[in-house]
Amino acid sequence: MTDTAHRPVLVFDSGIGGLTVLREARVLMPQQHFVYVADDAGFPYGAWPDNALCDHLLELFARLIADHAPALVIIACNTASTLVLDDLRRAFPAISFVGTVPAIKPAAERTRSGLISVLATPGTVERAYTRDLIQSFAAQCHVRLVGSLQLAGLAERHVRRAPVDDALIRAEIIDCFLDRQGRRTDIIVLACTHYPFLANVFRRLAPWPVDWLDPAEAIARRACSILDAGNEAGSCALAREVACDHVVFTSGNPDFAICRLMQGFGLALRA
């Protein structure tokens, strides 16, 4: 058997959004040791020019891979995945990377009205990668791309139990809802891992019911299948014999509320 069962899975995001993916990954891989990395020093990624963010992520991952020697890396961030996933695979060919991209294909397969919206950060909306997914998998649908500048930050506030104004959230999601010639949007793709933390708020504020499509489970299944392929017995069948999962903040200075949140997810703080 290879040694991947004894090396951690690194789950990476700009902030807390990747916890939605970590939650699903733990269900499928209860034996696995996880290291969660929050690039809070770089948050929010929407404020970065693409070239600068790409350089930042390549430099950061060089350090993370050297420090943790992961069996696999989950990029639990649509912005980072659509920008730099291919570059990471070229730079670190010995490491398996699982990215997070807008779930446009399953949305196109499930929609009945043919009207789909993709709720994302402006960077994800603007990237050719996203438009290529639409062309490849949803050409017969009407896909509306909605870029939000504020939702990732609002999700972080919500998870910290800080007050969030419903009107602000409603303003960010309302463009996702299209009523055209008797047909209505019936699926909204949550193309930022922060957004599922607000899913119940979205449902409450939505003008009509829709399917809010969260890709976290599919990402976790993909990661598990790659680990299984690298272990003779299947990594998902192995007994857990590893230390406590832990979290790394790139700022080195997380606030008290975030530390409490991470503890609630069973993550020990590590510098």
VMD Tcl script that draws the C-alpha trace (Angstrom):
set ca {
  {0.00 0.00 0.00}
  {1.20 3.51 -0.72}
  {1.75 6.00 2.08}
  {-1.11 8.33 1.09}
  {-3.22 7.03 3.97}
  {-0.71 8.46 6.41}
  {-0.37 11.87 4.76}
  {-2.94 14.62 5.22}
  {-5.49 15.91 2.77}
  {-5.04 19.66 2.52}
  {-8.28 21.63 2.09}
  {-7.63 25.18 0.95}
  {-9.79 28.29 0.70}
  {-9.43 32.04 1.00}
  {-11.46 31.94 4.20}
  {-14.13 29.78 5.82}
  {-15.98 28.68 2.67}
  {-13.97 25.49 2.31}
  {-15.42 24.23 5.58}
  {-18.51 23.24 3.59}
  {-16.29 20.92 1.54}
  {-14.35 19.70 4.58}
  {-17.65 18.72 6.22}
  {-18.57 16.47 3.29}
  {-15.05 15.08 2.93}
  {-15.02 13.97 6.56}
  {-18.27 12.06 6.03}
  {-16.77 10.11 3.13}
  {-13.25 9.81 4.56}
  {-13.60 9.53 8.35}
  {-10.20 7.82 8.52}
  {-8.34 10.68 6.86}
  {-6.25 13.39 8.51}
  {-7.12 16.88 7.22}
  {-5.26 20.16 7.29}
  {-7.48 23.16 6.58}
  {-5.71 26.25 5.24}
  {-7.48 29.60 5.30}
  {-5.68 32.28 3.30}
  {-7.14 35.02 5.44}
  {-4.12 37.22 4.68}
  {-5.24 37.24 1.03}
  {-9.01 37.41 1.56}
  {-11.02 38.49 -0.41}
  {-9.66 37.16 -3.69}
  {-12.11 39.26 -5.69}
  {-10.02 42.33 -4.94}
  {-6.87 40.87 -6.58}
  {-5.78 41.31 -10.22}
  {-5.54 37.88 -11.83}
  {-1.78 37.93 -12.42}
  {-1.00 39.00 -8.87}
  {-3.35 36.38 -7.39}
  {-1.86 33.65 -9.57}
  {1.68 34.50 -8.41}
  {0.51 34.68 -4.80}
  {-1.13 31.25 -4.93}
  {1.83 29.54 -6.61}
  {4.20 30.93 -4.00}
  {1.85 30.02 -1.15}
  {1.38 26.45 -2.36}
  {5.09 25.92 -2.68}
  {5.32 26.57 1.08}
  {2.21 24.59 1.99}
  {3.30 21.50 0.06}
  {6.78 21.67 1.56}
  {5.36 22.03 5.07}
  {2.61 19.39 4.94}
  {3.52 16.89 2.18}
  {-0.18 16.28 1.45}
  {-1.52 13.13 -0.16}
  {-4.00 15.31 -2.04}
  {-5.03 18.97 -2.19}
  {-8.63 20.13 -2.44}
  {-8.89 23.69 -3.75}
  {-12.22 24.50 -2.11}
  {-12.45 27.86 -3.86}
  {-13.97 28.57 -7.27}
  {-11.91 31.73 -7.81}
  {-8.59 29.99 -7.18}
  {-9.58 26.87 -9.12}
  {-10.72 28.66 -12.25}
  {-7.59 30.82 -12.20}
  {-4.67 28.65 -11.17}
  {-5.59 24.95 -11.01}
  {-3.81 24.05 -14.25}
  {-0.73 26.02 -13.20}
  {-0.62 24.19 -9.86}
  {-0.82 20.81 -11.56}
  {2.07 21.73 -13.83}
  {4.15 23.16 -10.99}
  {3.57 20.22 -8.62}
  {3.06 17.11 -10.79}
  {3.54 14.70 -7.89}
  {0.49 16.11 -6.07}
  {-3.14 15.37 -6.96}
  {-5.32 18.48 -7.00}
  {-9.12 18.50 -6.86}
  {-10.59 21.81 -7.88}
  {-13.91 23.50 -7.36}
  {-15.61 24.81 -10.49}
  {-19.18 26.01 -11.06}
  {-21.59 23.04 -11.11}
  {-22.98 23.99 -14.50}
  {-23.13 20.46 -15.93}
  {-25.35 18.99 -13.17}
  {-27.48 22.14 -13.23}
  {-28.10 21.71 -16.95}
  {-28.99 18.05 -16.40}
  {-31.51 18.86 -13.64}
  {-33.25 22.01 -14.85}
  {-36.81 21.74 -16.07}
  {-37.34 25.34 -17.08}
  {-34.00 25.71 -18.89}
  {-33.28 28.85 -16.89}
  {-30.16 28.56 -14.70}
  {-28.26 31.18 -12.75}
  {-24.67 30.99 -11.53}
  {-24.05 33.00 -8.35}
  {-20.33 33.62 -8.01}
  {-17.61 36.14 -7.32}
  {-16.95 38.64 -10.13}
  {-13.68 36.88 -10.98}
  {-15.35 33.51 -11.49}
  {-18.10 35.12 -13.58}
  {-15.62 36.87 -15.84}
  {-13.27 33.95 -16.47}
  {-13.24 32.12 -19.80}
  {-13.20 28.85 -17.81}
  {-16.77 29.48 -16.64}
  {-17.99 30.43 -20.09}
  {-16.35 27.31 -21.55}
  {-18.31 25.18 -19.05}
  {-21.53 26.81 -20.23}
  {-20.67 26.24 -23.87}
  {-19.72 22.61 -23.24}
  {-22.54 21.53 -20.93}
  {-25.37 24.07 -20.98}
  {-25.55 25.40 -24.51}
  {-29.27 24.55 -24.69}
  {-30.03 26.47 -21.49}
  {-30.25 30.14 -20.68}
  {-27.50 30.67 -18.10}
  {-27.38 33.95 -16.24}
  {-24.05 34.81 -14.58}
  {-24.40 36.92 -11.43}
  {-21.26 38.29 -9.81}
  {-21.43 39.34 -6.18}
  {-18.87 41.60 -4.55}
  {-20.27 41.25 -1.04}
  {-21.66 37.77 -0.42}
  {-18.40 36.07 0.59}
  {-17.83 38.71 3.25}
  {-21.47 38.55 4.35}
  {-21.17 34.77 4.68}
  {-18.13 35.19 6.91}
  {-20.09 37.63 9.09}
  {-23.07 35.27 9.24}
  {-20.96 32.31 10.35}
  {-19.35 34.46 13.03}
  {-22.93 35.22 14.22}
  {-22.49 38.88 13.44}
  {-25.64 40.71 12.26}
  {-26.23 40.71 8.51}
  {-28.82 42.90 6.82}
  {-31.39 40.87 4.83}
  {-31.68 43.74 2.37}
  {-28.00 43.46 1.48}
  {-28.30 39.74 0.79}
  {-31.52 40.16 -1.18}
  {-29.85 42.78 -3.37}
  {-26.98 40.39 -4.13}
  {-29.20 37.45 -5.15}
  {-32.20 39.08 -6.82}
  {-30.63 39.18 -10.29}
  {-30.46 35.37 -10.22}
  {-34.25 35.17 -10.58}
  {-35.54 35.41 -14.13}
  {-39.21 35.12 -15.07}
  {-39.51 34.91 -18.85}
  {-42.40 33.80 -21.05}
  {-43.99 31.70 -18.33}
  {-40.70 30.06 -17.31}
  {-38.77 30.80 -14.15}
  {-35.25 30.15 -12.97}
  {-35.35 26.83 -11.15}
  {-31.67 26.17 -10.31}
  {-29.06 28.52 -8.90}
  {-25.48 27.26 -8.84}
  {-23.60 28.35 -5.73}
  {-20.25 28.98 -7.36}
  {-18.43 30.10 -4.22}
  {-17.90 27.74 -1.30}
  {-18.79 30.53 1.15}
  {-22.33 30.77 -0.16}
  {-23.80 27.50 1.23}
  {-23.44 28.99 4.71}
  {-26.16 31.45 3.64}
  {-28.36 28.86 1.92}
  {-31.14 29.03 4.52}
  {-31.13 32.83 4.29}
  {-31.27 32.60 0.49}
  {-34.27 30.27 0.70}
  {-36.07 32.62 3.05}
  {-35.45 35.69 0.87}
  {-36.00 34.09 -2.54}
  {-39.02 35.33 -4.52}
  {-39.85 31.71 -5.39}
  {-38.41 28.27 -4.51}
  {-35.35 27.11 -6.47}
  {-32.75 24.39 -6.14}
  {-29.59 25.94 -4.65}
  {-26.88 23.67 -6.06}
  {-23.95 23.10 -3.69}
  {-21.04 21.10 -5.22}
  {-19.39 20.17 -1.89}
  {-20.47 16.53 -1.86}
  {-19.33 15.97 -5.46}
  {-15.92 17.50 -4.66}
  {-15.54 15.21 -1.65}
  {-16.51 12.15 -3.72}
  {-13.90 13.03 -6.32}
  {-11.20 13.42 -3.67}
  {-12.13 10.09 -2.10}
  {-12.01 8.29 -5.46}
  {-8.50 9.61 -6.14}
  {-7.26 8.47 -2.74}
  {-8.87 5.07 -3.22}
  {-7.11 4.70 -6.56}
  {-3.78 5.36 -4.83}
  {-4.26 2.77 -2.08}
  {-4.56 -0.97 -2.63}
  {-7.18 -1.39 0.11}
  {-8.98 1.84 -0.65}
  {-8.28 4.79 1.60}
  {-11.95 5.21 2.49}
  {-11.94 1.76 4.11}
  {-8.93 2.30 6.31}
  {-9.03 2.78 10.07}
  {-8.11 6.24 11.29}
  {-4.79 6.27 13.12}
  {-3.84 9.92 12.84}
  {-3.61 13.06 14.91}
  {-6.28 15.70 15.30}
  {-7.17 17.71 12.21}
  {-5.83 21.23 12.33}
  {-6.18 24.63 10.70}
  {-3.56 27.06 9.43}
  {-4.28 30.76 8.93}
  {-1.90 32.51 6.56}
  {-2.20 35.74 8.54}
  {-1.02 33.96 11.67}
  {-3.48 36.13 13.58}
  {-7.09 34.88 13.37}
  {-9.68 36.62 15.51}
  {-11.41 35.01 18.46}
  {-14.70 34.33 16.65}
  {-12.97 32.47 13.84}
  {-10.92 30.43 16.32}
  {-14.14 29.43 18.07}
  {-15.68 28.48 14.73}
  {-12.72 26.28 13.82}
  {-12.83 24.58 17.21}
  {-16.50 23.87 16.56}
  {-15.43 22.07 13.39}
  {-12.93 20.02 15.41}
  {-9.90 21.85 14.03}
  {-6.95 22.64 16.27}
  {-5.11 25.90 15.58}
  {-1.57 25.53 14.28}
  {0.80 28.35 13.38}
}
mol new
graphics top color blue
foreach p $ca { graphics top sphere $p radius 0.5 }
foreach p [lrange $ca 0 end-1] q [lrange $ca 1 end] { graphics top cylinder $p $q radius 0.2 }
display resetview
